[in-house]
């Protein structure tokens, strides 16, 4: 209010000064006044006052003709002065209007500049506040990280003796349980006794001891990594040590000597071993537990295809070469990626029964130019770890930022590691001279051709279009493959992610064709006497190496009618691909 009053007073002062300037430039009728005074003087001389005029001059001046001419001249002067005055008045008015408009425009521009200055000032203050908060936050984070490294260093320094004692005790217990398990198996084979609860208890105890040993070794290796000045350089130096021992093992292979007994560890391991060790932190499956126990005895069991699925994970691994180094480093890598996948998969707005964290392990080829900068020609065989979770995509500008120390996309109330997990993962991969990247997976617009064959021999063909709109999958029936009336022309509020088709006659065959990839899913014979709900899930999607299902179908019988349901599934999410060079053959 005060600023507005000041502006109004300033504008009033400027208007008054302009008015004064215009008045000072106005025309004054000097000629008419002077001519009128002369005429008055002459007329006054007609009266017998003592004016210095002779009688001849008076008779000449006051001659009727001359007097008329004098009055006519006075009238002409008045008219001329009036014309000049009106002309100046118009010029002054136009100048006044022009100057008034200029003042208005000037004040408008001044107000805009003032408003812009206030806005920029607010933005500047906010930016200063944001930068100061971030600096304080990062300084606080650095102090905490340094403090964490200091604590880890103290724990490692003071815990060496305790670590050695625990390790020795666990090794003895594991050897005893292995000897007992072998003894019980031999007795069972000889027929002296059968495998009973004692054998199962022995295996369970062996797993507990082995799990405890793996956990203490994992904790110790984590302390080593945490206290290292340069994590990737530390792992690289360790790999050189493991590589020397590996080649020494190869040289001693013909002599049938086990170098691992001398150095205390195996220089190589299979990727499946590291995956199973990391899964111990997330699931207690008897299948994975049994494979991990037996694989520690016979490592070749880890070099077999492995498929596993539960409510949380979908795992598929192929036979691969071995990796060099400490398996706990890969366990830490996988643990951080799996925890990251768990966090963001739990933030999904629309849940699906088919949602899983998908983990794949396969052999691949490294792009040598991305890893090596010299002119050497190393092998490009590598192991590919893929970890996928359904959820929101990562913004393009954040794809390269997420591996930096302290960077996180989570909100403060959700932050636990403060941007350490992916940083650790990236440092481990750099130590192995591998690559890691995040890839956004999207649900594409797809049209399916559905062919339903009835037991009567009739065939019905449907075209179904699926697309993701406003964070949820929807689908609709089309009249034909190239129908103009597509899903975008429908009322979104009336669209669902499933379609139901009813038939009085039982279904005999089902065929679904993806018109984009031309992949075909077919069921040639459906049991007509099955009254339960039958469900099939697509596992031949376009995306896949990951085998992400894009649809789900089910068949249900209700009141002598068969209800066929097609449900579109959302596969939008993020996949982390990790490429690590395998052992040189």
C-alpha positions in Angstrom: 0.0 0.0 0.0 2.8 2.4 0.8 4.6 1.7 -2.5 1.3 2.3 -4.4 0.8 5.7 -2.6 4.3 6.7 -3.4 3.8 5.8 -7.1 0.6 7.7 -7.3 2.1 10.9 -5.8 5.1 10.6 -8.1 2.8 10.3 -11.1 0.7 13.4 -9.9 3.9 15.5 -9.6 5.1 14.5 -13.1 1.6 15.3 -14.6 1.6 18.8 -13.0 5.1 19.5 -14.2 4.1 18.5 -17.7 1.0 20.8 -17.5 3.2 23.7 -16.4 5.6 23.1 -19.3 2.7 23.1 -21.7 1.3 26.3 -20.3 4.7 28.0 -20.6 4.7 27.1 -24.2 1.1 28.4 -24.9 0.5 31.3 -27.3 -0.3 34.8 -25.9 -2.3 37.3 -28.2 0.2 40.2 -28.0 -0.7 41.6 -31.4 -4.4 41.9 -30.7 -3.7 43.6 -27.4 -1.4 46.2 -28.9 -3.6 46.9 -31.9 -6.6 47.3 -29.5 -4.7 49.8 -27.3 -3.8 51.8 -30.4 -7.4 51.9 -31.5 -8.6 52.9 -28.1 -6.0 55.7 -28.0 -7.2 57.0 -31.4 -10.8 56.9 -30.5 -10.1 58.6 -27.2 -8.5 61.5 -29.1 -11.9 62.2 -30.8 -12.9 63.5 -27.4 -11.4 66.9 -26.9 -8.7 65.8 -24.6 -5.3 67.4 -24.9 -3.8 64.8 -27.4 -0.9 65.9 -29.5 -2.8 65.7 -32.8 -3.6 68.5 -35.3 -7.1 69.0 -36.7 -6.0 67.8 -40.1 -4.7 64.5 -38.8 -7.9 64.0 -36.7 -10.0 64.7 -39.8 -7.9 62.2 -41.8 -8.0 59.5 -39.1 -11.7 59.8 -38.3 -12.8 59.9 -41.9 -15.6 57.3 -42.1 -13.8 55.2 -44.7 -10.6 55.2 -42.7 -12.5 54.4 -39.5 -14.2 51.4 -41.1 -10.8 50.3 -42.4 -9.3 50.5 -38.9 -12.2 48.5 -37.3 -11.9 45.9 -40.1 -8.2 45.6 -39.5 -8.8 45.2 -35.7 -11.4 42.4 -36.5 -8.9 40.7 -38.8 -6.2 40.8 -36.2 -8.6 39.3 -33.6 -9.6 36.5 -36.0 -5.9 35.8 -36.9 -5.0 35.7 -33.2 -8.0 33.4 -32.5 -6.9 31.0 -35.2 -3.3 31.0 -34.0 -4.5 30.4 -30.4 -6.7 27.4 -31.4 -3.9 26.0 -33.4 -1.5 26.1 -30.5 -4.2 24.7 -28.2 -4.6 21.7 -30.5 -0.9 21.1 -30.6 -0.6 21.4 -26.8 -3.5 18.9 -26.4 -2.0 16.3 -28.7 1.4 16.8 -27.0 -0.2 16.4 -23.6 -2.0 13.2 -24.6 1.2 11.8 -26.1 3.3 12.6 -23.0 0.5 11.2 -20.8 0.6 7.9 -22.8 4.4 7.8 -22.5 4.1 8.3 -18.8 1.6 5.5 -18.5 3.8 3.1 -20.6 6.9 4.2 -18.6 5.1 3.4 -15.3 3.8 0.1 -16.6 7.4 -0.9 -17.6 8.7 0.3 -14.3 6.1 -1.8 -12.4 6.9 -4.8 -14.6 10.6 -4.4 -13.9 9.9 -3.9 -10.2 7.8 -7.1 -10.2 10.5 -9.0 -12.1 13.1 -7.7 -9.7 11.1 -8.8 -6.7 10.6 -12.3 -8.4 14.3 -12.6 -9.2 15.1 -11.5 -5.7 12.8 -14.2 -4.3 14.3 -16.8 -6.6 17.8 -15.7 -5.6 16.9 -16.0 -1.9 15.4 -19.5 -2.5 18.4 -20.5 -4.5 20.8 -19.3 -1.8 18.8 -21.1 0.8 18.7 -24.3 -1.3 22.5 -24.2 -2.0 23.3 -23.5 1.7 21.0 -26.4 2.8 22.6 -28.7 0.2 26.1 -27.7 1.3 25.2 -28.3 4.9 23.6 -31.6 4.0 26.6 -32.8 1.9 29.1 -31.6 4.6 27.0 -33.4 7.2 27.0 -36.5 4.9 30.7 -36.4 4.4 31.3 -36.1 8.1 29.0 -39.0 8.8 30.7 -41.1 6.0 34.2 -40.3 7.4 32.9 -41.1 10.9 31.4 -44.4 9.6 34.8 -45.3 8.0 36.5 -44.5 11.3 34.2 -46.7 13.3 34.6 -49.5 10.7 38.4 -49.1 10.9 38.2 -49.4 14.7 36.0 -52.4 14.6 38.3 -54.1 12.1 41.4 -53.3 14.1 40.1 -54.5 17.5 38.1 -57.4 16.1 40.9 -59.3 14.4 41.5 -61.8 17.2 37.8 -62.4 17.8 37.3 -62.9 14.0 40.0 -65.5 13.9 38.6 -67.4 16.9 35.1 -67.4 15.5 36.3 -68.5 12.1 38.4 -71.4 13.5 35.4 -72.6 15.7 33.0 -72.4 12.7 35.4 -74.3 10.4 35.8 -77.1 13.0 32.0 -77.3 13.4 31.5 -77.4 9.7 34.1 -80.2 9.2 32.4 -82.2 12.0 29.0 -81.8 10.5 30.3 -82.8 7.0 32.0 -85.9 8.4 28.8 -86.8 10.3 26.7 -86.3 7.1 29.0 -88.5 5.1 29.0 -91.1 7.8 25.1 -91.2 7.9 24.9 -91.4 4.1 27.3 -94.4 4.0 25.3 -96.2 6.7 22.2 -95.5 4.7 23.7 -96.9 1.5 25.0 -100.0 3.4 21.5 -100.6 4.8 22.6 -100.3 8.5 20.3 -97.3 9.0 17.8 -95.2 7.1 17.9 -91.4 6.5 15.6 -90.0 9.2 15.2 -86.8 11.2 18.8 -87.0 12.5 20.1 -86.7 8.9 17.9 -83.8 8.3 19.0 -82.2 11.5 22.6 -82.8 10.5 22.0 -81.0 7.2 20.2 -78.2 8.9 23.1 -77.8 11.5 25.6 -77.8 8.6 23.6 -75.0 6.9 23.5 -73.0 10.0 27.2 -73.2 10.6 28.0 -72.5 7.0 25.6 -69.6 7.0 27.2 -68.2 10.1 30.7 -68.5 8.6 29.5 -66.8 5.3 28.0 -64.0 7.4 31.1 -63.3 9.5 33.3 -63.4 6.4 30.9 -61.1 4.6 30.9 -58.7 7.5 34.7 -58.7 7.5 35.0 -58.1 3.8 32.5 -55.3 4.1 34.7 -53.7 6.8 37.7 -54.1 4.5 35.9 -52.3 1.7 34.5 -49.6 4.0 38.0 -48.7 5.3 39.7 -48.7 1.9 40.6 -45.2 0.7 39.8 -46.2 -2.9 37.3 -49.1 -3.1 37.7 -49.9 -6.8 41.5 -49.7 -6.6 41.4 -52.0 -3.5 39.3 -54.6 -5.4 41.6 -54.3 -8.5 44.7 -55.0 -6.3 42.9 -58.0 -4.7 42.1 -59.3 -8.2 45.8 -59.2 -9.1 46.5 -61.4 -6.1 43.7 -63.8 -6.9 44.8 -64.0 -10.5 48.4 -65.0 -9.5 46.9 -67.7 -7.2 44.6 -68.8 -10.0 47.4 -69.4 -12.5 49.4 -71.1 -9.8 46.4 -73.4 -9.3 46.4 -74.1 -13.1 50.1 -75.0 -13.0 49.6 -77.3 -10.1 46.6 -79.0 -11.6 48.7 -81.7 -13.2 50.4 -82.5 -9.9 47.0 -83.1 -8.3 47.7 -80.6 -5.5 45.0 -78.3 -4.1 46.5 -74.8 -3.9 43.5 -73.6 -2.0 44.6 -75.5 1.0 47.8 -73.4 1.0 46.4 -70.0 0.4 43.2 -70.6 2.4 40.6 -69.8 -0.3 39.5 -70.6 -3.8 40.6 -67.8 -6.3 37.5 -68.4 -8.5 33.8 -68.9 -8.0 30.7 -69.4 -10.0 28.2 -66.5 -10.2 25.4 -68.7 -9.0 27.2 -69.1 -5.7 27.3 -65.4 -5.0 23.6 -65.1 -6.0 22.6 -67.9 -3.6 24.6 -66.3 -0.8 22.9 -62.9 -1.4 19.5 -64.6 -1.4 20.0 -65.8 2.1 19.4 -62.3 3.3 16.0 -62.1 1.6 14.4 -65.6 1.5 14.6 -68.9 3.4 14.0 -71.4 0.7 14.9 -75.0 1.2 15.8 -75.4 -2.5 18.4 -72.6 -2.4 19.6 -73.7 1.0 20.2 -77.3 -0.1 22.0 -76.2 -3.3 24.2 -73.8 -1.4 25.2 -76.5 1.1 26.0 -79.1 -1.6 27.7 -76.6 -3.8 30.2 -75.7 -1.1 31.2 -79.4 -1.2 31.0 -79.8 -5.0 31.4 -76.4 -6.8 30.3 -77.9 -10.2 26.7 -77.9 -8.9 26.9 -74.1 -9.3 27.6 -74.5 -13.0 24.2 -75.8 -13.9 21.1 -74.0 -15.1 19.0 -72.8 -12.1 15.4 -71.7 -12.2 13.6 -70.5 -9.0 10.4 -68.7 -8.3 8.5 -67.6 -5.2 6.2 -64.7 -4.3 9.1 -62.3 -4.4 11.7 -63.5 -7.0 11.9 -65.0 -10.4 15.4 -66.3 -11.1 16.9 -67.8 -14.2 20.6 -68.6 -14.6 22.6 -70.3 -17.4 25.9 -72.2 -17.3 28.7 -69.6 -17.2 32.4 -69.3 -16.8 33.8 -68.6 -13.3 34.6 -65.2 -11.9 37.8 -64.2 -10.3 38.1 -62.8 -6.8 36.1 -62.8 -3.6 32.4 -63.9 -3.9 31.5 -61.5 -1.0 32.2 -58.5 -3.3 29.6 -59.8 -5.8 27.3 -60.6 -2.8 27.5 -56.9 -1.7 26.9 -55.8 -5.3 23.8 -58.0 -5.7 22.5 -57.2 -2.1 22.5 -53.5 -2.9 20.8 -53.9 -6.2 18.2 -56.3 -4.8 17.4 -53.9 -1.8 17.0 -51.1 -4.3 14.6 -53.2 -6.4 12.6 -54.2 -3.3 12.2 -50.5 -2.2 10.9 -49.2 -5.5 8.8 -52.3 -6.3 6.9 -51.6 -3.0 6.1 -48.1 -4.1 4.0 -49.3 -7.0 0.5 -47.7 -7.0 -1.2 -50.6 -8.8 -0.1 -54.0 -7.7 -0.1 -57.2 -9.8 0.0 -60.8 -8.7 2.7 -61.5 -11.4 5.0 -58.8 -10.0 8.5 -60.3 -9.2 12.0 -59.1 -8.9 13.6 -60.8 -11.9 17.2 -61.9 -11.7 19.1 -63.4 -14.7 22.6 -64.6 -15.0 24.0 -65.4 -18.5 27.2 -65.2 -20.5 27.8 -62.2 -22.7 30.4 -60.2 -24.5 32.0 -57.0 -23.1 32.5 -54.0 -25.4 36.2 -53.8 -25.0 36.4 -50.1 -25.9 34.2 -49.2 -23.0 36.5 -50.9 -20.4 40.1 -50.8 -21.7 41.8 -47.7 -23.0 45.1 -49.2 -24.1 45.8 -51.1 -27.3 45.8 -54.6 -25.7 43.4 -57.2 -26.9 41.9 -58.9 -23.7 39.2 -61.5 -23.9 35.7 -60.1 -24.0 33.9 -62.9 -22.3 31.8 -61.7 -19.4 29.0 -62.5 -17.0 25.8 -60.5 -17.3 23.8 -60.0 -14.1 20.3 -58.5 -14.8 18.1 -57.3 -11.9 14.7 -56.0 -12.8 11.9 -54.5 -10.7 8.5 -53.1 -11.7 8.0 -49.4 -10.8 8.5 -45.9 -12.0 11.2 -45.1 -14.6 14.3 -43.2 -13.6 14.5 -39.7 -15.1 16.9 -39.5 -18.0 19.0 -36.8 -16.3 19.4 -39.0 -13.2 20.5 -42.2 -15.0 24.2 -41.1 -14.7 23.8 -39.5 -11.3 22.5 -42.4 -9.3 25.9 -44.0 -8.9 27.5 -41.0 -7.3 28.3 -41.0 -3.6 25.5 -39.4 -1.6 23.0 -39.1 -4.5 19.6 -40.6 -3.9 16.2 -40.3 -5.6 14.3 -41.2 -2.4 12.6 -38.7 -0.1 14.3 -37.9 3.1 11.8 -39.8 5.3 12.5 -42.9 3.2 16.3 -42.6 3.0 18.2 -45.2 4.9 21.6 -45.6 3.2 21.8 -41.9 2.0 23.1 -42.9 -1.5 25.7 -45.5 -0.5 24.2 -48.7 -2.0 24.5 -47.9 -5.8 27.8 -46.1 -5.1 29.3 -49.3 -3.6 27.9 -51.3 -6.5 29.5 -49.0 -9.0 32.9 -49.0 -7.2 32.9 -52.9 -7.1 32.1 -53.0 -10.8 34.9 -50.5 -11.6 37.3 -52.6 -9.6 36.4 -55.6 -11.8 36.8 -53.3 -14.9 33.2 -54.1 -15.8 30.2 -51.9 -16.6 26.9 -51.1 -14.8 24.0 -49.2 -16.2 20.3 -48.6 -15.5 17.8 -49.2 -18.3 14.2 -48.0 -18.2 11.7 -50.7 -19.3 8.3 -49.4 -20.7 5.0 -51.0 -21.5 4.4 -50.5 -25.2 1.1 -50.1 -27.0 0.3 -53.6 -28.3 -2.5 -55.2 -30.4 -3.2 -58.9 -29.9 -5.2 -61.3 -32.2 -7.2 -63.7 -30.1 -8.6 -66.9 -31.7 -11.0 -68.9 -29.6 -12.1 -72.3 -30.9 -15.3 -73.9 -29.4 -16.0 -77.5 -29.0 -18.7 -77.2 -31.7 -16.1 -76.3 -34.3 -17.0 -72.6 -34.3 -14.1 -70.1 -34.3 -14.3 -66.5 -32.9 -11.6 -63.9 -33.7 -11.1 -60.9 -31.5 -8.6 -58.0 -31.7 -7.5 -56.6 -28.4 -5.5 -53.4 -28.0 -3.5 -52.7 -24.8 -1.8 -49.5 -23.7 -0.7 -47.7 -20.5 -2.7 -44.6 -19.6 -2.2 -42.6 -16.4 0.0 -45.2 -14.7 -2.3 -48.2 -15.3 -2.8 -50.7 -18.2 -6.1 -50.6 -20.0 -7.4 -52.7 -23.0 -10.4 -52.7 -25.3 -11.8 -54.7 -28.2 -11.3 -53.5 -31.8 -13.5 -54.2 -34.8 -10.5 -55.1 -36.9 -6.7 -55.1 -36.9 -6.5 -51.7 -38.5 -9.5 -50.2 -36.8 -9.6 -46.4 -36.5 -11.6 -46.5 -33.3 -8.6 -47.3 -31.1 -8.1 -47.1 -27.4 -7.4 -43.4 -27.4 -10.9 -42.6 -28.7 -12.6 -44.4 -25.8 -13.7 -43.0 -22.4 -10.8 -43.7 -20.1 -13.0 -44.0 -17.0 -14.9 -46.9 -18.7 -11.7 -48.8 -19.6 -10.3 -51.6 -17.4 -7.2 -53.7 -17.6 -9.1 -56.9 -18.3 -11.8 -58.1 -20.8 -14.3 -60.8 -20.2 -15.8 -63.0 -23.1 -18.6 -65.4 -22.3 -19.6 -68.5 -24.4 -22.3 -71.1 -23.7 -20.3 -73.8 -25.6 -17.0 -74.9 -23.9 -13.7 -73.7 -25.3 -11.4 -76.2 -27.0 -8.5 -74.1 -28.3 -6.9 -70.8 -27.5 -4.4 -68.9 -29.7 -3.0 -65.4 -28.9 -0.8 -63.6 -31.4 1.2 -60.5 -30.7 0.8 -58.5 -33.9 4.0 -56.5 -33.1 6.4 -59.3 -32.5 4.4 -62.1 -34.2 4.9 -64.3 -31.2 2.2 -66.9 -30.8 0.9 -68.6 -27.7 -1.5 -71.5 -28.2 -3.4 -74.2 -26.2 -4.5 -77.0 -28.5 -6.7 -78.9 -26.0 -8.6 -77.6 -23.0 -10.0 -80.1 -20.5 -13.8 -79.6 -20.7 -14.4 -81.4 -17.4 -12.1 -79.0 -15.4 -14.4 -76.8 -13.2 -11.6 -74.9 -11.5 -10.1 -71.6 -12.7 -7.3 -72.3 -15.2 -4.7 -69.5 -15.6 -1.9 -69.0 -18.2 0.7 -66.3 -18.1 2.6 -65.0 -21.1 6.3 -65.7 -20.8 7.3 -65.1 -24.5 7.3 -61.3 -24.5 9.2 -59.0 -26.9 11.4 -57.5 -24.1 12.7 -60.6 -23.0 15.7 -62.1 -21.9 13.9 -61.3 -18.7 10.7 -63.2 -19.6 8.4 -60.4 -18.3 4.7 -61.4 -18.8 2.7 -58.9 -20.7 -0.7 -60.6 -20.3 -2.6 -63.1 -18.3 -5.6 -65.2 -19.3 -7.9 -67.3 -17.2 -10.9 -69.6 -17.9 -13.7 -70.0 -15.4 -17.0 -71.9 -15.4 -20.0 -70.1 -14.0 -23.7 -71.2 -14.4 -22.9 -73.5 -17.4 -21.1 -70.6 -19.1 -17.4 -70.4 -19.7 -15.9 -67.0 -19.0 -12.7 -66.2 -20.7 -10.7 -63.3 -19.2 -7.8 -61.5 -20.8 -5.8 -59.2 -18.5 -3.1 -56.8 -19.6 0.0 -56.6 -17.4 2.2 -53.6 -16.8 5.9 -54.3 -17.1 7.1 -50.7 -16.7 10.2 -50.6 -14.4 14.0 -50.4 -14.2 16.6 -53.0 -15.1 20.2 -52.9 -13.9 22.7 -54.6 -16.2 26.1 -55.5 -14.7 28.8 -56.9 -17.0 31.8 -58.4 -15.2 34.7 -60.1 -17.1 35.0 -63.8 -16.5 38.1 -65.9 -15.8 40.5 -66.1 -18.7 40.4 -69.6 -20.2 
